[in-house]
Amino acid sequence: MSRCAPAAIVLAVSGLAAALAAGCAHAPPYVPPVSPEPAAADAARSAAAFKTLTGLAGAWEGDMGEGESKMKATVDYRVTSGGSAVEEVLGRGGPYEMVTMYHLDGGRLLLTHYCAAGNQPTMVLVPGDSPSDLQFEFLRGTNMAPTDGHMHQARFELLGGDRVKATWTYWTQGKPGEAATFDFRRVK
């Protein structure tokens, strides 16, 4: 081997490292590992649940809280995108406004929560017997590392046409943490 070969290897490796650092090589985006994929609800249940969610369109107000701590809150639901999505806006116009989008993906119902924490967990409707009790489990997330805190579960209890109770469970360090409960009544 000539004396120039080691220098050429060092230059090639350092050139590759510089190219990677400059973004010349495209690696796939980071997707944090998730718990095993939850079983999706069957297509008929998902379609029925989505139809129920479209019926929430309107303005709602009520209380939200963790444990005994309660405060006033608002939420708006809107059917959008030609009827293919439901938009939920919690605390519209406030400093912690958050948006959740619901849509069908083949035979399953998904929600993606655009959180004030800066991440976007996606959850899937899981099987269940009650059409008025919709439970979602974490499927995947973006803009988050595996141990970052994120909303991991959501449950909606539809208590008649004008009342909905939602419980969102926040996970941190891979374990369930605080659960926030929202109790809303339709105002229009």
C-alpha positions as CSV (number, residue, x, y, z in Angstrom):
1,M,0.0,0.0,0.0
2,S,1.4,3.4,-0.9
3,R,1.8,6.1,1.7
4,C,-0.9,8.1,0.0
5,A,-3.6,5.5,0.5
6,P,-4.2,6.2,4.2
7,A,-4.4,9.9,3.5
8,A,-7.0,9.3,0.7
9,I,-9.1,7.1,3.1
10,V,-9.0,9.8,5.8
11,L,-10.0,12.5,3.2
12,A,-12.8,10.3,1.8
13,V,-14.3,9.5,5.3
14,S,-14.0,13.2,6.4
15,G,-15.6,14.3,3.1
16,L,-18.5,11.9,3.7
17,A,-18.9,13.1,7.3
18,A,-18.9,16.7,6.0
19,A,-21.5,15.9,3.4
20,L,-23.7,14.2,6.0
21,A,-23.4,17.1,8.3
22,A,-24.3,19.5,5.5
23,G,-27.5,17.5,4.7
24,C,-26.3,16.1,1.4
25,A,-27.3,12.6,2.4
26,H,-31.0,12.1,3.2
27,A,-31.7,9.9,6.1
28,P,-35.3,9.0,6.9
29,P,-36.9,11.2,9.6
30,Y,-36.7,10.0,13.1
31,V,-39.8,8.1,14.3
32,P,-39.7,7.2,18.0
33,P,-40.3,3.5,18.8
34,V,-43.8,2.9,20.0
35,S,-45.5,0.3,22.0
36,P,-46.9,-2.6,19.9
37,E,-49.5,-1.3,17.5
38,P,-52.9,-1.3,19.2
39,A,-55.6,-3.3,17.5
40,A,-57.6,-1.0,15.4
41,A,-61.4,-1.1,15.7
42,D,-63.2,-2.8,12.8
43,A,-64.1,-0.8,9.8
44,A,-67.8,-0.6,10.6
45,R,-67.2,0.6,14.2
46,S,-64.6,3.2,12.9
47,A,-67.1,4.5,10.3
48,A,-69.9,4.7,12.8
49,A,-67.6,6.5,15.3
50,F,-66.5,9.0,12.6
51,K,-70.1,9.7,11.8
52,T,-70.8,10.3,15.5
53,L,-67.8,12.7,15.7
54,T,-69.2,14.7,12.7
55,G,-72.4,15.1,14.8
56,L,-70.3,17.1,17.4
57,A,-70.0,20.0,15.0
58,G,-70.6,23.2,17.0
59,A,-69.4,25.2,20.0
60,W,-69.0,23.6,23.4
61,E,-68.1,24.8,26.8
62,G,-67.5,23.3,30.2
63,D,-64.8,22.4,32.7
64,M,-61.4,20.8,32.4
65,G,-59.1,19.7,35.1
66,E,-56.6,17.2,36.6
67,G,-57.8,15.7,39.9
68,E,-59.7,18.3,42.0
69,S,-58.3,21.3,40.1
70,K,-60.9,22.6,37.6
71,M,-61.1,25.5,35.2
72,K,-63.4,26.7,32.4
73,A,-62.7,25.6,28.9
74,T,-64.1,25.7,25.4
75,V,-63.9,23.4,22.4
76,D,-65.2,23.8,18.8
77,Y,-65.8,20.9,16.4
78,R,-66.0,21.5,12.6
79,V,-66.5,19.1,9.7
80,T,-64.0,20.0,7.0
81,S,-62.2,18.7,3.9
82,G,-65.4,17.7,2.0
83,G,-66.7,15.8,5.0
84,S,-63.5,13.6,5.3
85,A,-62.2,15.2,8.5
86,V,-63.3,16.6,11.8
87,E,-61.3,19.4,13.4
88,E,-61.4,20.0,17.1
89,V,-60.0,23.2,18.5
90,L,-59.5,23.4,22.3
91,G,-59.2,26.8,23.8
92,R,-59.5,28.7,20.5
93,G,-57.4,31.9,20.5
94,G,-55.9,31.2,23.9
95,P,-52.2,30.7,24.7
96,Y,-52.5,26.9,24.8
97,E,-54.9,26.4,21.8
98,M,-54.6,22.9,20.5
99,V,-56.0,21.2,17.4
100,T,-56.9,17.6,17.0
101,M,-57.9,16.2,13.6
102,Y,-60.0,13.0,13.2
103,H,-60.2,11.0,9.9
104,L,-60.7,7.6,8.5
105,D,-57.6,5.7,7.2
106,G,-59.0,2.7,5.3
107,G,-60.9,0.8,8.0
108,R,-59.6,2.6,11.0
109,L,-60.3,5.9,12.7
110,L,-57.2,8.0,13.5
111,L,-56.7,11.2,15.5
112,T,-53.7,13.4,15.3
113,H,-53.3,15.8,18.3
114,Y,-51.3,19.0,17.6
115,C,-50.2,19.6,21.2
116,A,-49.0,22.7,22.9
117,A,-46.1,20.5,24.0
118,G,-44.8,20.8,20.4
119,N,-45.4,17.2,19.3
120,Q,-48.0,15.4,17.3
121,P,-49.1,12.1,18.6
122,T,-51.4,10.0,16.4
123,M,-53.8,7.6,18.0
124,V,-56.1,4.8,16.6
125,L,-59.6,3.9,17.8
126,V,-59.5,0.6,19.5
127,P,-62.2,-2.1,19.6
128,G,-65.1,-1.7,21.9
129,D,-68.7,-2.6,22.3
130,S,-70.3,0.8,23.1
131,P,-70.9,3.3,20.3
132,S,-70.9,6.0,22.9
133,D,-67.5,5.1,24.4
134,L,-64.6,5.8,22.0
135,Q,-61.1,5.0,23.2
136,F,-58.0,5.8,21.3
137,E,-54.4,4.5,21.9
138,F,-51.0,5.8,20.8
139,L,-49.9,4.6,17.3
140,R,-47.0,6.9,16.5
141,G,-45.8,10.4,17.0
142,T,-43.7,13.1,15.3
143,N,-41.4,15.7,16.6
144,M,-40.7,13.7,19.7
145,A,-38.0,11.4,21.2
146,P,-39.1,8.1,22.8
147,T,-39.1,9.5,26.4
148,D,-40.7,12.8,25.6
149,G,-44.0,13.6,27.3
150,H,-47.0,13.2,25.0
151,M,-50.7,12.5,24.9
152,H,-50.9,8.7,24.7
153,Q,-54.6,7.8,25.2
154,A,-57.9,9.6,24.7
155,R,-61.4,8.5,25.7
156,F,-64.6,10.1,24.7
157,E,-67.8,9.4,26.5
158,L,-70.8,10.6,24.5
159,L,-73.5,11.4,27.0
160,G,-76.4,12.3,24.8
161,G,-76.3,14.7,21.9
162,D,-75.3,17.7,23.9
163,R,-72.7,16.4,26.4
164,V,-69.3,14.9,25.9
165,K,-66.7,13.9,28.5
166,A,-63.1,13.4,27.3
167,T,-60.2,12.1,29.2
168,W,-56.7,12.6,27.8
169,T,-53.8,10.7,29.4
170,Y,-50.3,12.2,29.2
171,W,-47.3,9.8,29.3
172,T,-43.8,10.7,30.3
173,Q,-40.7,8.5,30.5
174,G,-42.7,5.7,28.9
175,K,-45.4,5.6,31.7
176,P,-48.9,7.0,32.2
177,G,-48.9,10.3,34.1
178,E,-51.5,13.0,34.5
179,A,-55.0,12.6,33.1
180,A,-56.9,15.7,32.1
181,T,-60.7,15.4,32.1
182,F,-63.0,17.7,30.0
183,D,-66.7,17.8,30.6
184,F,-68.4,19.8,27.8
185,R,-72.0,20.8,26.9
186,R,-73.1,22.0,23.5
187,V,-73.8,25.8,23.4
188,K,-74.6,26.0,19.6
